[in-house]
Amino acid sequence: MPSATSLTDRLRRLAPEAVAFGIIGAGNTLLYMAIYWMALPIGAVKASVIATFITTTLAYVANRYWTYRHHTRTALRREYTLFFGFNLVGMVIQSGLVAIGKYGFGLTEQDDELMFLGVTVVGIGIATIFRFWAYRTFVFLKPPVDGHEGAITELDATAGLAELSAMDVPGSVAELDTRLKS
């Protein structure tokens, strides 16, 4: 188990990334909400899907060139495909909560606009936590420390998850990375 000082150091290194991610997320959330509000007359679930698709590309560009600018760059196709895929999962989380509000609790677009926005905000919060984890774990890879981590760019999502879970396994890249940072 990591000590309190190593946890503090990890959080300190994570803070600038989280702040940049949060600023981009806040801007995209405002844009998302504006699109969602304007598209609400066509249906709450459809409005959520449209708003997510439009803001995904803007979020990718902003995160690639600001939040994760120091991370290893891999093929645009690989990054954007993973980014888009994880955004689809986020969209399912957000739209799923909207669908639960509409079909599970009987909310209507005409009478419950503010309730729909509240449910959407909760969905955005849950999806944001998921996206932050997924982007930093699978999409925007950490920069190489001593050259051998470049091979990680070839890993798929399953291998990345296995590596993430190997933090305490002696000799793993995750364990080496933890030792080098401390």
Secondary structure, DSSP 8 states (H G I E B T S, - for coil): ---HHHHHHHHHHHHHHHHHHHHHHHHHHHHHHHHHHHHGGG-HHHHHHHHHHHHHHHHHHHIIIIITTTS----HHHHHHHHHHHHHHHHHHHHHHHHIIIIIT---TTT-HHHHHHHHHHHHHHHHHHHHHHIIIIIS----SSSGGGGGGG--HHHHHHHHTTTTSTT-HHHHHHHHH-
